[in-house]
Amino acid sequence: MKRLTGIIFFFISFLATAQSDSLNNRDCDLRISLLTCSPGTELYSTFGHSALRVTDTSTHSDLIFNYGTFDFNDPDFYKKFILGKLLYFVSIDTFNYFLEQYQYEQRGIIEQTLNLSCQEKQELVSALYENAKEENKYYKYDFVYDNCTTRLRDIVARYCMDSLITKNILPFKGVSFRNLIHEYLDNGRQYWSKLGIDILLGSPLDKKISNYEAMFLPDYLLKGFDSSYSGNKTLISDKKTILSKAFQPGKKNFFTPVVVFGILFLLITLLSFIRSKAVKTFFSIFDVIFFFLCGALGVWLLFMWFGTDHFTCRNNYNLWWALPTHVPLSILANKKAVWIKNYFRFTFWLSVALLLAWFFLPQQMNNALLFITGIIIVRSFFLSKK
């Protein structure tokens, strides 16, 4: 009887062990990798893209988990985008479909295989599927703190059993969000887009950032994962190029904001010293339009600061030259009332103070705006003497 019981016990133990081994092998059939996609031609693709690839050899599935999806057909898309209320969501696509898209756009893809244990891979995949459920997949997008790249950074770090340690990946000491964004825009020769971003986004973008925060951009997540280790092992076990980058930025455009605004500043300054009826008529129109546009931009910046959820639009020092009060005062610019002269005298001295403080502000200003400030100084001086 004891012998029979021992045989049964041995048989049950064997089955349990076999089942456990089967489950462990099932977990190890999973392969998880980070895909980093190179920048494209459109502004939204200037910064590249990141996604996670999950390959399961037991089910022959090859899927992409993409946190950068949004519904462009939403009738309120532009309203939500402007107000900072646009929801992004997790989508699941096949790898072949994903690959075709980037082949068509001539953008490169680099794959880094994550060096995770069976348990870590299983938990990470379960979390990805949980995130992709209808009730969980939506999130409010933030350009630097919560985007399709930071979501991958966070979820991988969360399911590493040992703390994830990253060596320095910062290009220089004291680098800011704006510095890294400029790197992409300059490489893509997006000089006018750079100007627009520098005007719209305020001093929060100039925060000095850490390794962890630098990984809000795809290339820096790639560098971060390359330089990371968990416990006694590196985070990345293999790295390869799936798709070579074919797209190249266009030729450098001579008419950059610095050139255009520099030429405009010289012309306006020279014309301001010419005494003729034609020039006087020109400035009676130019001053109204110029100061009105500066004021209207100021109103827009105030709205983006106080009327939206865009954190990086707050504390914007461009309001120093784009005064919202220019909107009503521009219409009265040609009047000879003393209080109007005093207003433009105040504008003159405020703009001079801005130039003196330009390189010491807690917000990095776009250098092309030096010439806009120069035009404000010149024209407000002549209007104050009118």
ZIHUSUL-V247618 format. One record per run of one state. SS is the DSSP state (alpha for helix, beta for strand, coil for the rest). FROM is the first residue (numbers start at 1). TO is the last residue. If there is no record, write none. Layout:
ss->SS from->FROM to->TO
ss->SS from->FROM to->TO
This chain:
ss->coil from->1 to->1
ss->alpha from->2 to->28
ss->coil from->29 to->29
ss->beta from->30 to->37
ss->coil from->38 to->42
ss->alpha from->43 to->45
ss->coil from->46 to->48
ss->beta from->49 to->56
ss->coil from->57 to->60
ss->beta from->61 to->69
ss->coil from->70 to->76
ss->alpha from->77 to->83
ss->coil from->84 to->86
ss->beta from->87 to->94
ss->alpha from->95 to->104
ss->coil from->105 to->108
ss->beta from->109 to->114
ss->coil from->115 to->117
ss->alpha from->118 to->131
ss->coil from->132 to->137
ss->beta from->138 to->140
ss->coil from->141 to->141
ss->beta from->142 to->142
ss->coil from->143 to->145
ss->beta from->146 to->146
ss->coil from->147 to->149
ss->alpha from->150 to->158
ss->coil from->159 to->163
ss->beta from->164 to->166
ss->coil from->167 to->175
ss->beta from->176 to->176
ss->alpha from->177 to->187
ss->coil from->188 to->190
ss->alpha from->191 to->200
ss->coil from->201 to->202
ss->alpha from->203 to->206
ss->coil from->207 to->207
ss->beta from->208 to->208
ss->coil from->209 to->210
ss->alpha from->211 to->214
ss->coil from->215 to->217
ss->alpha from->218 to->226
ss->coil from->227 to->227
ss->beta from->228 to->230
ss->coil from->231 to->232
ss->beta from->233 to->234
ss->coil from->235 to->235
ss->beta from->236 to->243
ss->coil from->244 to->256
ss->alpha from->257 to->272
ss->coil from->273 to->276
ss->alpha from->277 to->306
ss->coil from->307 to->310
ss->alpha from->311 to->313
ss->coil from->314 to->316
ss->alpha from->317 to->320
ss->coil from->321 to->325
ss->alpha from->326 to->331
ss->coil from->332 to->337
ss->alpha from->338 to->360
ss->coil from->361 to->368
ss->alpha from->369 to->384
ss->coil from->385 to->386
